[in-house]
């Protein structure tokens, strides 16, 4: 059976340096497919999508709300030609009812242990409109290594530099952050994968640089310590979302190869200042994730926040505008208050203001978004800060003899295999 799996294109943040990482959802999903399924994968962000072909079955994997309209367009095209379409992924879970109008079947939830039945239904012409497993989570022991062989790996680099591969060590999140939908998607219960399965998957990835995509690694101190101690022998270099603010954990993370963390910076407090300093003390770089437009934000407070980011010497920063995605508290509050000004999902790119802020005009918040990018990178452009971050990892790789020359570095100097 020829199954065409498509990852629709989506727009990167305005002002952000454009590069693409290999998507995680499609390769995790592909690992759950029956062995008789022949998969062709197309990431429309880095490949041309041929729409005049004739696969037996089409799957469309959508992670972001900003992908759904393009995904539905693709689905409508194939269905108009009599080819059945299955839609799934995080964005489909957030927009399930709308997605059902464009697909023969939608899959909601986690796919492990479920795809054999779905494909049997397809073969027997009895696809159900909706396969809903949103709260019926598979046992974590079923989660095997992602099927990265479907990727065209040479497409995922930045100026010839090998980018990170994505991997996850757990599912679910015990936190319940205001703008986040993770607890809706994966539940409030922290579900760690067995260490041996995580380590085996990481070891099997032909890339020394990883992105551990778990929503937060700061779920359990003992789990973190165990994970980092198991990872140390791999000598991989990796980035992740926040780590526990604890000296023992930070030391273990550094020994395990922590390269940098994405750290939310939501105020100018000493707590944030000290947290960034402690990462740096352990040789871990920090990319700040900065959300603009919270209800306590004013124009002055946003400008003070940008000054603070420069003062604490963040290695990188990514600025986004608060976006009220469905199934978040932010959406429920703003929708109920009549403050959402656009329900066009193409606008939900995290760089457009789609609501009325409490203390700022929407147009001014949009201007402050551009101001934040321009001010933070005024003295050192993004490309240069990225270069310095890459050079840090190269130095560490050379120190422990894991450096693998690949193509060119950001300065254009060749250091390379895989030409």
C-alpha positions in Angstrom: 0.0 0.0 0.0 1.4 3.4 -1.0 0.7 5.9 1.8 1.7 9.6 1.2 2.3 11.5 4.4 2.4 15.3 4.0 3.5 18.0 6.4 2.0 21.3 5.1 4.1 24.4 4.8 3.8 27.1 7.5 5.2 30.6 7.9 8.1 31.3 10.1 8.1 34.1 12.6 8.6 37.5 11.0 12.1 38.8 11.9 13.3 35.3 12.8 16.2 33.8 10.9 14.6 31.2 8.6 15.6 27.6 8.9 13.7 24.3 9.4 14.2 21.4 11.7 13.1 17.8 10.8 9.5 17.6 12.1 8.9 15.2 15.0 5.2 14.4 14.8 5.4 12.7 11.3 8.4 10.5 12.2 6.8 9.4 15.4 3.5 8.6 13.6 5.3 6.8 10.8 6.9 4.4 13.4 3.4 3.2 14.3 2.3 2.2 10.8 1.8 -1.5 9.8 4.8 -3.0 8.1 3.1 -3.5 4.8 2.6 0.3 4.4 5.1 2.0 2.0 5.5 5.6 3.1 6.4 8.6 1.0 7.0 11.6 3.2 6.9 15.2 1.9 7.7 18.2 4.1 6.3 21.0 2.1 8.5 23.5 4.0 11.6 22.1 2.3 10.3 20.1 -0.7 8.0 20.6 -3.6 4.6 18.9 -3.2 3.4 17.0 -6.2 -0.4 17.0 -6.2 -1.1 15.1 -9.4 0.1 11.7 -8.2 -2.1 8.8 -7.2 -1.2 7.3 -3.8 -3.5 4.7 -2.3 -4.1 6.7 0.8 -3.0 10.2 2.0 -2.1 11.3 5.5 -1.7 14.9 6.5 0.2 15.7 9.7 -0.3 19.1 11.2 1.4 20.5 14.3 0.6 24.2 14.1 -2.7 26.0 13.8 -1.0 28.1 11.1 -0.8 24.9 9.0 -4.4 23.8 9.1 -5.8 25.9 6.2 -3.1 24.7 3.9 -3.6 21.1 5.2 -7.3 21.3 4.5 -6.6 22.7 1.0 -4.4 19.7 0.2 -7.0 17.3 1.7 -9.8 18.8 -0.4 -7.6 18.4 -3.5 -7.0 14.7 -3.0 -10.5 13.9 -2.0 -11.9 15.6 -5.1 -9.9 13.0 -7.0 -11.4 10.1 -5.0 -8.3 9.5 -2.8 -9.1 9.1 0.9 -7.4 11.3 3.4 -6.5 10.8 7.1 -5.7 13.9 9.1 -3.9 13.9 12.5 -1.4 15.8 14.7 -1.6 18.4 17.4 -3.4 21.0 15.2 -6.0 18.5 14.2 -6.7 17.8 17.9 -7.2 21.5 18.4 -9.4 22.0 15.4 -11.1 18.5 15.2 -14.6 19.5 14.1 -13.3 21.7 11.3 -10.8 19.1 10.2 -13.6 16.5 9.9 -15.2 18.6 7.1 -12.0 18.1 5.0 -11.0 14.5 5.7 -12.4 11.1 5.4 -11.1 10.3 8.9 -9.3 12.3 11.6 -7.2 10.7 14.3 -7.1 12.4 17.7 -4.6 11.3 20.3 -1.4 9.2 20.4 -1.0 6.7 17.6 1.0 3.8 19.2 -0.9 0.5 19.0 -3.8 2.1 17.0 -2.7 2.3 13.4 -3.2 -1.4 12.5 -6.9 -1.1 13.1 -7.2 2.3 11.2 -5.4 0.8 8.1 -7.5 -2.3 8.3 -10.6 -0.1 8.2 -9.2 1.7 5.2 -8.5 -1.6 3.3 -12.1 -2.7 4.1 -13.6 0.6 3.1 -15.0 1.3 6.5 -13.0 4.3 7.7 -14.6 6.0 10.7 -15.0 9.8 10.5 -13.2 10.1 13.8 -10.8 7.9 15.8 -10.8 9.6 19.2 -8.2 8.5 21.7 -7.6 11.9 23.3 -7.7 10.6 26.9 -6.9 7.0 26.2 -3.1 7.1 26.3 -1.0 4.1 25.2 1.4 2.7 27.7 4.7 4.4 27.4 6.4 1.1 26.8 4.8 1.0 23.4 6.6 4.2 22.3 9.5 3.1 20.1 12.1 5.0 18.2 10.8 7.5 15.6 11.1 6.4 12.0 13.6 9.1 10.8 14.4 7.1 7.7 11.4 8.8 5.9 13.2 12.2 6.1 15.4 13.6 3.4 18.1 14.6 5.9 20.3 16.8 3.8 17.4 19.4 3.6 17.6 20.2 7.3 20.7 22.4 7.7 21.4 26.1 8.1 24.0 27.4 5.7 25.4 23.9 5.5 25.5 23.4 9.3 24.0 20.2 10.6 20.9 21.1 12.7 19.5 19.2 15.6 17.3 16.0 15.4 14.2 15.9 17.6 13.5 13.3 20.3 11.3 13.0 23.3 11.8 11.4 26.7 8.3 11.9 28.2 4.7 12.8 27.4 2.2 14.8 29.4 2.9 17.8 31.6 2.0 18.4 35.2 2.0 22.2 34.7 -1.0 24.2 33.5 0.4 27.4 31.9 -2.0 30.1 30.8 -1.3 30.2 27.1 -0.5 26.5 26.7 -2.6 23.6 25.4 -0.3 20.8 26.3 -2.4 19.6 29.2 -5.4 19.3 26.8 -3.3 17.4 24.3 -1.3 15.1 26.5 -2.9 15.3 29.9 -1.8 16.6 33.3 -0.1 13.4 34.3 3.7 13.2 33.6 4.4 10.0 31.6 8.2 9.4 31.3 9.4 6.8 28.8 11.7 4.0 30.2 15.3 5.2 30.3 16.6 2.3 28.2 14.2 3.1 25.4 15.1 6.8 25.4 18.8 6.1 25.5 18.6 3.5 22.7 16.7 5.9 20.5 19.2 8.7 21.1 22.1 6.4 20.5 20.6 5.3 17.2 20.3 8.9 15.8 23.1 9.6 13.4 23.5 13.2 14.7 25.5 14.4 17.6 23.1 17.3 18.2 19.7 16.7 19.6 16.6 18.8 20.7 14.8 17.1 23.5 11.3 18.4 22.7 9.5 17.6 26.0 7.4 20.5 27.2 9.6 20.7 30.3 12.2 18.5 31.7 11.6 20.0 35.1 8.9 17.5 36.0 10.7 15.4 38.6 14.1 15.9 40.1 14.8 12.2 40.5 13.7 11.5 36.9 15.8 14.3 35.5 18.9 13.1 37.4 18.4 9.5 36.2 17.9 10.6 32.6 21.0 12.9 32.6 23.2 10.3 34.2 22.1 7.7 31.6 22.7 10.2 28.8 26.2 11.1 29.9 27.8 8.1 28.2 26.3 9.1 24.8 28.4 12.3 24.6 25.6 14.0 22.6 25.1 17.7 22.7 21.5 18.8 23.2 19.1 21.6 23.8 15.7 21.4 25.6 13.0 23.3 27.4 13.5 24.3 31.1 15.6 22.2 33.5 15.1 22.0 37.3 16.6 24.9 39.1 18.8 22.7 41.3 22.6 22.5 41.4 22.7 18.7 41.4 20.4 18.6 38.3 22.3 21.4 36.5 25.6 19.7 37.1 24.3 16.4 35.8 22.8 18.1 32.8 26.1 19.8 31.9 28.0 16.5 32.2 25.3 14.9 30.0 26.0 17.5 27.2 23.4 20.2 27.8 24.2 22.8 25.2 21.4 25.4 25.7 17.9 25.7 27.1 14.8 27.5 26.0 13.8 29.6 29.0 10.6 31.6 29.2 11.4 35.1 30.4 8.2 36.6 31.6 9.4 39.4 33.9 12.5 41.3 35.1 12.7 39.6 38.5 15.8 38.5 40.4 14.4 35.0 40.1 14.8 35.1 36.3 18.1 36.9 36.5 19.5 34.3 38.8 18.1 31.4 36.8 19.9 32.6 33.7 23.1 33.1 35.6 23.0 29.6 37.0 22.6 28.1 33.6 25.6 30.1 32.4 27.6 29.1 35.5 27.3 25.5 34.3 28.3 26.3 30.8 24.7 26.0 29.5 23.6 28.7 27.0 20.1 30.3 27.2 17.7 31.2 24.4 14.9 33.3 25.9 11.4 32.7 24.8 9.6 36.0 25.2 5.8 36.3 25.1 4.5 39.8 24.5 0.9 40.9 25.1 0.1 39.4 28.5 -2.6 41.3 30.4 -0.1 42.9 32.7 2.0 44.2 29.9 2.2 47.9 29.1 4.4 49.7 26.5 6.8 50.7 29.2 7.0 47.2 30.8 7.7 45.7 27.4 10.6 48.1 26.8 12.0 47.5 30.2 11.8 43.8 29.5 13.9 44.2 26.3 16.5 46.2 28.3 16.6 43.4 30.9 17.2 40.7 28.3 20.3 42.6 27.1 21.5 43.2 30.6 21.3 39.5 31.6 23.2 38.5 28.4 20.9 36.0 26.9 22.6 34.1 24.1 19.6 34.3 21.8 16.0 35.4 22.1 12.8 34.5 20.3 9.9 36.9 20.5 6.3 35.9 20.0 2.9 37.6 20.5 0.4 36.0 22.9 -1.8 33.9 20.7 -5.1 32.5 22.1 -5.0 29.0 20.6 -8.2 26.9 21.1 -8.3 24.7 24.2 -6.2 27.1 26.2 -7.3 29.3 29.1 -6.2 32.3 27.1 -8.7 31.4 24.3 -11.5 30.7 26.8 -11.0 34.0 28.6 -10.5 36.2 25.5 -13.3 34.6 23.5 -15.6 35.0 26.5 -14.6 38.6 26.8 -15.1 39.3 23.1 -11.4 40.3 22.7 -10.4 38.0 19.9 -10.3 40.0 16.7 -9.5 37.3 14.2 -10.5 33.6 13.9 -8.6 33.2 10.6 -6.2 30.4 11.6 -3.6 31.7 9.0 -3.2 34.7 11.3 -2.2 32.4 14.3 1.5 32.5 13.5 2.6 33.9 16.9 3.8 37.1 15.2 0.4 38.8 14.6 -1.9 40.4 17.1 -5.2 38.6 16.9 -6.8 40.0 20.1 -7.3 43.3 21.9 -4.6 43.7 24.5 -5.7 45.0 27.9 -3.3 48.0 28.2 -2.1 48.6 24.7 -3.7 49.2 21.3 -3.4 46.1 19.1 -1.5 48.1 16.4 1.0 49.3 19.0 1.6 45.8 20.3 2.4 44.8 16.8 4.9 47.6 16.5 6.5 46.6 19.9 6.9 43.0 18.6 9.1 44.4 15.8 10.8 46.8 18.2 11.7 43.8 20.5 13.5 41.9 17.6 15.2 45.0 16.3 16.5 46.2 19.7 17.7 42.8 21.0 19.7 42.1 17.8 20.7 45.7 17.2 24.4 45.3 18.2 24.8 41.6 17.3 22.6 40.3 14.5 20.8 37.0 14.8 23.2 35.3 12.4 26.2 36.3 14.5 24.6 35.1 17.7 23.7 31.8 16.1 27.3 31.6 14.9 28.6 32.0 18.5 26.1 29.4 19.8 27.3 26.9 17.1 30.9 27.6 17.9 30.3 26.8 21.6 29.1 23.4 20.7 31.9 22.8 18.2 34.4 23.6 21.0 32.7 21.1 23.3 32.5 18.4 20.7 36.2 18.8 19.9 37.1 18.6 23.6 35.4 15.2 24.0 36.4 13.9 20.5 32.8 13.8 19.2 33.1 16.6 16.6 32.0 15.4 13.2 32.9 17.9 10.4 29.8 18.7 8.4 29.6 21.0 5.3 30.4 24.6 6.3 30.3 26.6 9.5 28.4 29.9 9.7 31.4 31.9 8.6 31.6 30.0 5.4 34.7 28.0 6.3 34.5 24.5 5.1 34.7 21.8 7.8 33.5 19.0 5.9 32.1 15.6 5.2 28.6 15.0 3.8 29.2 17.4 1.0 
